[in-house]
């Protein structure tokens, strides 16, 4: 650790750290728009196409950081304009145009640098430009990189609204008088700056990783552009710092180390992103699968056992589920109030019957729709209905019911349950001065939610004070509660 700190406190290491941090931040922010506009390949192309600028700059001004910056920037802009011109004016595929220009420019650069290296007293190490040489960063390089970072990030902040609308709604941007083509060329200029600034740190081959990978990771973690820009810039900065530190620790090349760190950050986002990560997707799929299996158990009990129950072994056999999984689901359904266990046989509660009835209604309405409206055969509809019964929204089911003319039977002749709109023993039917308890079996989760908001949990003792056309007045403990009559009609009591 002392050796590491001693190395990082040296002047060349500080220059390298500052330069790589600025490059990581700049590439991360600019890279967001490259990824969102499907311009990632252009970034790769420009990074290769700047090589002729190095050759020309060396011929004209010798080994100069400012000369290399100017030459490579001009080469990048020429390449960007050439690619765009071919895409707009020649019948050539967009990716083909990119490939043609960048391979041509890259080849010219390799030929030119090879020619110079064959001359006596001249040595330009092509490897330093391809993979970067951050340990050779000069003060002049640092100044150039600093101004590139300030200009690029400042420009994005200043023109954020124009960049936003031209990225997501180019047609609307045009109708508002915003030149989408001008914004495109402006982004190409910023991209050229970023590529040139990264020449010393990660080199022309690996710069595309610093442009794409942090942005791709940020887009997995957020859907808001401002947050994505901040995250991407942070990931680029973190990749540069950790990459340089790991290069010092493991005595390897800094540029590739930064790209490896960026990829590891991306891999972390792929796995752990709350909305798009593979781990959370797997958890959601497992929960959805368990939810469907539990609803299948409710439906099985509703259709096959009537008022009675069924042993877990029978449920397991008929539904093709593992007995341990059935036992686990039954315990969960009991806790949720959908089932009660009598003599080790799960039996539907009123709440469970209501939910199972909704599932059967959804299944049979969907079968009716597929036969009468889509024209499918009776034998082809069961699997689709099995899938959609779990995800059809209640409002969609009501619309489907009305569209079909409120049918009473499905295509197989089985009765379609009628939607339950009233409680079995509604609160509204009680008389003043009557006492009761809130039932744990309510007709819908919406009613349960409203009761919870009122502080009325299952088995809560209530005393009716007054009932009129508008509301019901209750006493719960030492407090009075007013419930609208429309809600009181839906509340089950014991």
Secondary structure by P-SEA (a helix, b strand, c coil): caaaaaaaacaaaaaaaaaaaaaaaaaaaaaaaaaaacaaaaaaaaaaaaaaaaaaaaacccccaaaaaaaaaaaaaaaaaaaaaaaccccccaaaaaaaaaaaaaaaaaaaaaaaaaccccccccccccccccccccaaaaaaaaaaaaaaaaaaaaaaaaaaaaaccaaaaaaacccaaaaaaaaaaaaaaaaaaaccccccccccccccaaaaaaaaccccaaaaaaaaaaaaaaaaaaaaaaaaaacccaaaaaaaaaaaaaaaaacccccccaaaaaaaaaaaaaaaaaaaaaaaaacccccccccaaaaaaaacccaaaaaaaaaaaaaaccccccccbbbbcaaaaaaaaaaaaaaaaaaaaaaacccccccccaaaaaaacccccaaaaaaaaaaacccccccccbbbbcccccccccccccccccccccccccccaaaaaaaaaacccccbbbbbccccccbbbbbcccbbbbbcaaaaaacccc
